[in-house]
Amino acid sequence: NGKGKTGLRLRVILLAMTLTRLADIKFTSMAKRLFIVRASLEESICLITSPG
């Protein structure tokens, strides 16, 4: 009955890996979006504050 246990462990590991990968992708896209927003905000502020 040891075979079923290893299969279960493998499935759990695969699931955990998939979840971490998904979380990583989500976090990366979120960070990218925040970075882009911040960059555009800074650009707008520079345009507003610069004379002429």
N, C-alpha and C positions, 0 to 999 in steps of 0.2 A: 504493500500500500504506500510505499515511499514515492512511487512515481507520481501519484496524484498530487502529493504535497509539493514536489518540485515544479510541477506544471502550474499550480496555484501561485507559487512564489514568483515564477517567471511572469505570469499574467499580472501580478501586482506590480512587479518591477517595470514592466512595459507600460502599465497604466500610469505609474508615477512619472516615468520618463516623458510620456505624452503630455501629462498635465503640466510638468515643468516647462516643456517646450512651448506649450500654448501660453503659459503665463509669461514666459520670456518674450515671445512674439508680441503679446499684448503690451507688456511693459516697454519694449523697445519702440513700438509705434507711438505709445503715449509720450515717451520721452522725446521722440522726434517731433511730435506735434507741439509739445511744450516749447522745444527749442526754436521751432519755426515761428511760433506765436511770439516768443520773446524777441527774436531777431527782428521781426516785422514791427513790433512795438517800439523797439529801440530806434529803428529806422524812421518811424513816424515821428517820434519825439525829436530826433535830430533835425528832421525836416521842419518841424514846428518851431523849434528853438533857434535854428540858425537864421540869422538876419538875411533877408533877400532871398 
